[in-house]
């Protein structure tokens, strides 16, 4: 009997979760796992191995619908697929985990999940937390992508989740020559969806305290619902001279080339890919010490600086002292490079393969 892995991700967007989705699903397909993707974003088919089947509406109408609408439509596709497909199958939820668990259990199908964001970031609502705790226990297995994340799952939900670090595929990034940055500017880069979670407003607040004699040039890469809010803040505070919002770019290699400092201001994460990218390109990193991931990637501050969530004044001080701390920063970058093998592509993809195979 055929064995199908049904990956459930109703809304494929342009973030770190999606990068891991492509890496993992393509690797599994190459290892002769029959992968099906249930999604409303058929337009992302080009990012998948040709052997992978995309299940869901193939119509441009659905590509940019809201997440809620995509969840409902994709859950219907999942339900009918599980009912009418007689092959042996496992559901692997990359998104909307609780809904995928409910549909899978209603159809007597094994379901495993991958959680993407730390519970402490989104589980402030007590009722929501109780509801999640009751249902996540119904999953046949749960995986997370950082050690701190694993500890949070144990603490909040009493679940011993599997931990698999993000596999970093170096081949996806153009090989670039590490050129010297423009000496007339202090180049600062931030990458992430323009949402409350990513908290780019903290970076913009810090800009007001950066010494203008440093000629700071801040580039913010990303798209999202907070674009107008951030743009208005830049205009109202006369920061246009220093800040450029450059939209979304799938491959940030050219931006990293000229960057001195990479900044992450998130309120919560899982294991942020952008920090791995910055580390790969050997950049000085300043990140909020948010749950979870940054502290783990930056080795508790040995491979980059950690600041409190929302602490724009400390962020500005670290930026202002960049040139005075070149030796310390160089040591941090070297420490991150030496320990980067933790995110080895093949090693962590093999862990995904073993994780999936153990449930067939």
C-alpha positions in Angstrom: 0.0 0.0 0.0 1.3 3.5 -0.8 2.4 5.7 2.0 1.6 9.4 1.6 2.8 12.3 3.8 0.2 15.0 3.7 1.8 18.4 4.7 -0.9 20.8 5.8 -0.1 24.5 5.3 -3.1 26.5 4.1 -1.3 29.8 3.6 2.2 29.7 2.1 3.7 33.2 2.7 7.2 34.5 2.5 8.8 33.8 5.8 11.2 31.5 7.6 8.5 28.8 8.0 8.1 28.6 4.3 11.8 28.4 3.7 11.9 25.4 6.0 8.8 24.0 4.3 10.5 24.0 0.9 13.8 22.5 2.3 12.1 19.7 4.2 9.4 18.7 1.8 11.8 18.7 -1.2 14.4 16.6 0.8 11.7 14.1 1.8 10.5 13.8 -1.8 14.0 13.1 -2.9 14.1 10.3 -0.4 11.1 8.6 -2.0 8.5 9.8 0.4 5.3 10.6 -1.4 4.6 14.1 -0.4 1.3 16.0 -0.9 0.9 19.6 0.1 -2.6 20.9 1.0 -2.7 24.7 0.6 -4.5 27.6 -1.0 -1.2 28.8 -2.5 -0.9 26.8 -5.7 1.2 29.7 -7.0 4.1 28.5 -4.9 4.3 25.2 -6.8 7.5 26.3 -8.5 9.3 26.1 -5.2 8.6 22.4 -4.7 10.2 19.3 -6.2 8.2 18.2 -9.4 7.4 14.9 -7.6 5.3 16.7 -5.0 1.6 17.1 -5.6 -0.2 20.3 -4.6 -3.8 19.7 -3.4 -6.1 22.7 -3.2 -7.7 25.4 -5.3 -5.6 26.4 -8.4 -7.1 29.8 -8.9 -5.5 33.2 -8.4 -8.6 34.3 -6.4 -7.4 32.3 -3.4 -3.7 33.2 -3.4 -4.1 36.4 -1.4 -7.1 35.7 0.7 -6.9 36.0 4.5 -5.5 33.2 6.6 -8.9 32.4 8.1 -10.5 31.9 4.7 -7.5 29.7 3.6 -7.8 27.7 6.7 -11.5 26.9 6.1 -10.9 26.0 2.4 -7.8 23.9 3.1 -9.5 22.1 6.0 -12.3 21.0 3.6 -9.7 19.7 1.2 -8.0 17.9 4.0 -11.2 16.3 5.2 -12.3 15.0 1.8 -8.8 13.8 0.9 -8.6 11.8 4.2 -12.1 10.4 3.7 -11.8 9.4 0.0 -8.1 8.5 -0.3 -7.5 4.9 0.6 -3.7 5.0 0.8 -1.9 4.8 4.1 -1.2 8.4 5.1 0.1 10.7 7.8 -0.8 14.4 8.2 2.1 16.7 9.0 0.8 20.1 10.1 3.1 23.0 9.4 0.3 25.5 10.2 -3.1 25.6 11.9 -2.1 22.6 14.0 -5.2 22.4 16.2 -7.6 22.4 13.2 -5.5 19.8 11.4 -5.4 17.6 14.5 -9.2 17.8 14.8 -9.9 16.8 11.2 -7.3 14.1 11.3 -8.7 12.5 14.4 -12.3 12.7 13.0 -11.1 10.7 10.1 -8.9 8.3 12.2 -5.7 9.5 10.6 -2.3 9.8 12.3 -1.2 13.4 12.7 2.2 15.0 13.6 2.8 18.7 14.0 5.6 21.3 13.7 5.2 24.3 15.9 6.6 27.5 14.6 6.4 30.2 17.4 7.1 30.1 21.1 3.9 29.6 23.2 4.9 32.4 25.5 4.5 34.8 22.6 0.9 34.0 21.6 -0.6 32.1 24.6 -1.5 35.2 26.8 -5.2 34.4 26.5 -5.9 31.9 29.3 -8.9 30.2 27.6 -7.0 29.9 24.3 -4.1 28.3 26.2 -6.3 25.8 27.9 -8.0 24.9 24.6 -4.7 24.5 22.9 -3.3 22.4 25.8 -6.3 20.0 25.6 -6.1 19.5 21.8 -2.3 19.5 21.1 -2.1 16.4 23.3 -4.2 14.5 20.7 -1.4 14.8 18.2 0.6 11.6 17.7 3.8 13.6 17.9 5.0 17.2 18.1 8.2 18.7 17.0 9.8 22.1 17.6 12.9 23.8 16.3 14.9 24.9 19.3 15.9 23.5 22.7 14.3 26.5 24.6 11.1 25.9 22.5 11.1 22.3 23.7 11.4 23.4 27.3 8.5 25.8 26.9 6.3 23.0 25.5 7.1 20.8 28.5 6.4 23.6 30.9 3.2 24.9 29.3 1.7 21.7 27.9 3.5 18.8 29.6 4.6 17.5 26.1 8.0 16.1 25.4 8.3 17.5 21.9 11.0 16.4 19.5 13.6 19.1 18.7 15.0 19.4 15.2 17.0 22.5 14.4 16.4 24.3 11.1 18.4 22.8 8.3 20.4 25.6 6.6 20.9 25.0 2.9 23.9 27.1 1.9 23.3 26.4 -1.8 20.2 28.6 -1.7 22.3 31.6 -1.2 24.4 33.2 -4.0 28.1 33.0 -3.3 29.2 36.6 -2.7 32.5 38.2 -2.1 32.6 39.8 1.3 33.3 43.4 0.2 34.0 46.3 2.5 30.9 48.3 3.3 30.6 51.8 2.2 32.8 53.6 4.7 30.6 56.7 4.6 27.7 54.8 6.1 26.9 52.5 9.0 24.7 50.0 7.3 22.0 48.3 9.4 19.7 45.6 8.1 16.4 44.2 9.4 14.4 41.4 7.7 10.9 40.2 8.6 7.2 40.4 8.0 5.9 43.8 8.9 3.7 42.7 11.8 3.4 43.3 15.6 5.3 40.2 16.3 8.4 41.5 14.5 8.1 44.8 16.2 10.1 47.0 13.7 8.8 50.1 15.6 11.5 49.4 18.2 14.2 49.7 15.6 12.7 52.9 14.3 12.6 54.3 17.8 16.3 53.4 18.2 17.1 55.3 15.0 16.2 58.6 16.7 19.0 58.0 19.2 21.7 56.9 16.8 24.5 59.5 16.4 23.9 61.1 12.9 27.6 61.5 12.5 27.8 57.8 12.0 25.7 58.3 8.8 23.4 55.4 9.6 21.6 53.7 6.7 18.8 51.4 7.8 17.2 49.0 5.4 14.0 47.2 6.4 13.1 44.2 4.2 9.6 42.8 4.4 6.0 43.2 3.7 2.9 43.1 5.9 -0.1 44.8 7.5 2.1 47.3 9.4 3.6 48.9 6.3 1.6 52.1 6.5 2.0 52.4 10.3 5.8 52.2 10.0 5.9 54.4 6.9 3.9 57.1 8.8 6.2 56.8 11.8 9.2 57.4 9.5 7.6 60.4 7.9 6.3 62.0 11.1 9.7 61.6 12.8 11.7 62.8 9.7 13.7 59.6 9.5 13.5 59.3 5.7 17.1 60.3 5.4 18.2 57.3 7.4 15.5 54.6 6.8 14.6 52.8 3.6 11.7 50.3 3.4 12.7 48.1 0.5 9.8 45.6 0.3 10.1 41.8 0.2 13.1 40.0 -1.3 13.3 36.2 -1.4 17.1 36.1 -1.5 18.8 38.8 0.7 22.4 38.0 -0.3 23.0 41.3 -2.0 21.7 43.2 1.1 23.9 41.2 3.5 27.0 42.0 1.4 27.0 45.7 2.4 25.6 45.3 5.9 27.6 46.1 9.1 24.9 45.2 11.6 21.9 42.9 11.5 19.0 43.7 13.9 16.1 41.5 15.0 13.5 43.1 17.2 10.9 40.3 17.5 8.6 39.8 20.5 8.6 36.1 20.0 10.0 33.5 17.5 10.6 29.8 17.0 14.2 29.6 15.6 14.5 32.7 13.3 16.0 31.9 10.0 17.1 35.4 9.4 19.6 35.1 12.3 21.0 32.0 10.6 21.4 34.0 7.4 23.1 36.8 9.2 25.4 34.3 10.9 26.2 32.6 7.6 27.2 35.9 6.1 29.4 36.6 9.2 27.5 39.8 10.3 27.4 41.4 13.7 23.9 40.6 15.2 21.8 42.4 17.7 18.6 40.6 18.7 15.9 40.9 21.3 16.2 38.1 23.8 12.7 36.9 22.9 11.3 33.4 23.3 12.6 31.3 21.7 15.6 30.9 19.4 17.8 34.0 19.4 19.5 33.2 22.7 20.2 29.7 21.4 21.5 30.9 18.0 23.7 33.6 19.6 25.0 31.2 22.3 23.6 33.3 25.2 25.3 36.4 23.9 28.7 34.9 22.9 27.8 35.1 19.2 25.9 38.4 19.2 24.3 40.9 21.5 20.9 40.3 23.2 18.6 43.1 24.4 15.3 43.1 26.2 12.2 43.2 24.0 11.3 46.8 23.2 14.5 48.2 24.6 15.3 50.7 21.8 17.7 52.7 24.0 20.0 49.8 24.6 19.7 48.9 20.9 20.8 52.5 20.0 23.7 52.4 22.4 25.0 49.1 20.9 24.8 50.6 17.5 26.5 53.8 18.6 29.4 51.8 20.1 29.9 49.6 17.0 33.2 51.1 16.0 34.5 51.0 19.6 33.8 47.3 20.0 35.3 46.0 16.8 37.5 43.4 18.6 34.7 42.1 20.7 32.3 42.0 17.7 34.9 40.1 15.6 35.2 37.5 18.4 31.4 37.2 18.5 31.2 36.6 14.7 34.0 34.0 14.9 32.2 32.2 17.7 29.0 32.1 15.6 30.8 30.8 12.6 32.6 28.0 14.5 29.3 26.8 15.9 27.3 27.1 12.8 27.5 23.4 12.0 24.6 22.8 14.4 22.3 23.8 11.5 23.9 21.5 9.0 21.5 20.9 6.1 21.9 17.1 5.6 22.2 16.3 9.3 18.9 18.0 10.2 17.0 16.9 7.1 17.9 13.4 8.0 16.4 14.0 11.4 13.2 15.1 9.7 13.3 12.0 7.6 13.6 9.7 10.6 10.9 11.6 12.4 8.4 11.1 9.5 9.4 7.5 8.9 9.0 6.6 12.6 5.3 7.2 12.2 4.5 5.2 9.0 
